């Protein structure tokens, strides 16, 4: 007979204790606290086999998030699969900036910029008689950004697009489970959004150079290449988004993007070349500029 304690001790020869507990919790559908309190619980043969399989896969490099099927983001659990990028803590900076723009935050649901306010006067919150901000998330993946904004930004109308049907299905299930109201649309960036304008556009696009050696290491080996790589310098998707964004921004509307640690200057130049004003760049907790944006005239 093999107890929980014995199974975890054996797994720790290959994995950190925290990862072993996560995997065993996934097999038993129990939280870590339960595992600790029931360390003498005897595992049956099926559970042992499932746990051993997950341990072997993790030891081989598969991401824990894919093995357990979820990842926490902005205080909520999001389901993930190999069809989507794993949500990362640094992307929470993009959400925080979006929420601080004044666009659709809380009960205000009014764009922070006066020009955007005038443009939006015809869009009225039915139950409050206030302006409804329109938000677009490009390349939504698991939907973690769009869903978080929909849940945090009160009356905002949130749309999310992705070129991958499989990714949109993951996002749809997350939205349903978390109770978020948003529109999901299959689109290669703005292709299916002709004639539509938004008060806020956010994106965490692919921005890794195709030849970057990091793609052959760690979790990146298992994540969808289309969500990671973007041309020889990693800027192809960012170029497309910034070039097309002005046509889809309401007057005073804002565009914010996450980008690579070494791309800040290039992104600033692209934003300026597209005619965006009030360009700002924000640093992550490590002091690296990772989010840049500006507003339309």
Secondary structure, DSSP 8 states (H G I E B T S, - for coil): -EEHHHHHHHHTTTS-HHHHHHHHHHHHT--HHHHHHTTT-EE-HHHHHHHHHHHHHHHTT--HHHHHTEEEETTEEEE--TTS----GGGHHHHHHHHTTTSS-TTT-S-SSHHHHHHTTT-B-TTTS-B--EEEEES-TTSHHHHHHHHHSTT-EEEEEES-HHHHHHHHHHHHHHT---EEEE-STTTT-TT--EEEEEE----B-TT-GGGGSGGGGTS-GGGTB-SSSS-HHHHHHHHHHGGGEEEEEEEEEE--TT-HHHHHHHHHHTT-EEEEEEE-TTS-EEEEEEE--
